[in-house]
């Protein structure tokens, strides 16, 4: 059969056909197709919307003893990637902190010692789609 | 990293329970979890076993157990987060519970055992007729009954199309929905299973060919010094596993029976090895003479494809060292096993073993021939 599948990387030729890895914040973002006037198609990642803030599951809230483990007080020397390693085991997951405390620049998260920032619970990272 | 208990280290486990809609369990229940064992297999029903610590005056023994929190048919969803990326491992129903009360303090346990959501489809026997519906539409009609458990159908058209003729034959279902759907899948060379996720409370019911295309998972490394992620990996090559089925079909008009030609199985199972194994056995299928021609062809294709996997491997890995959860029913690369056995494999089944401080996976992989097709695997 000549039409069997691409063992090597047939998808490489198509931009945007590769999904982002599971750990990426763009994993759930939709891939759009823009058709140029001459008919060629250009793929692009659509805008990613942040998961809704500040309305955690009410039942979830009842069952938790206090806010322990959900907030972090920034100390001197903290960096978003260090916090990502500390709370998620992966420094590249700092974006989960940035999502939970909406900031434009991730450095705003930790530039002021004494600031209290929210730490999202593991497994509650918004609506994930495959 | 390996000493940090589950829940405080890079691996977090989240439990949700409830009758049909689930909610997160009280913190005491998660803390009492001693071990979890979850099995997922392609084409078979998944199962699980969770053990809890049953303290005498704990909330489980005092309130939750008598109130029916762990009753049969309670739905339970297990989510595991590795390095901030969460995966739903299980969406199932409790079937039985065992309480072991012990004289020694701290040794009383509650063990709940259950199966994944396809148990729902196996509870009730049903006789139903599906006039003028091809097999995939019959499966869709059956799966539509279970949408309130968040089961979304993921159904593919059959490879050999079987146009129904209401005046010739009306297809009847006897037995449970799961039996009928599995039987239809087997007759077409497909598999049927429920895949939990991507979000807790959802699962997709796949009725289609096994996923032997697309992106491979991160490779399993063996025998590579400190780069190896797999503790041990055993391969076995059974030459008699592959058989060449033969089917005869009788034309009802002329009464001439013909031997059906051998179909190529690559549309159903794209080859993963470079050197496919020749079939040693030749078997004749029974009952194909009086079927419709398309049905007989589909069954021939299904039997040829199902028996093609002659190489099977099994092993175990430590998720902390591997860094990713090995997902069942997808492709994965193997390296370090030598030129004959390196390459891409289909992950047949995975058993997750979780306990505080460790997360082990036992897996089986399979493919149909020796030697890799491609010069490299995805690392």
Interface residues (C-beta under 8 A of the other chain):
Chain A: X1 X4 X5 X6 X7 X8 X18 X19 X22 X23 X57 X59 X60 X63 X64 X65 X84 X88 X89 X90 X93 X96 X121 X122 X123 X125 X127 X128 X129 X130
Chain B: X1 X9 X10 X11 X12 X14 X23 X24 X25 X26 X27 X79 X81 X82 X83 X84 X85 X86 X87 X197 X198 X199 X200 X213 X215 X264 X266 X267 X270 X271 X373 X374
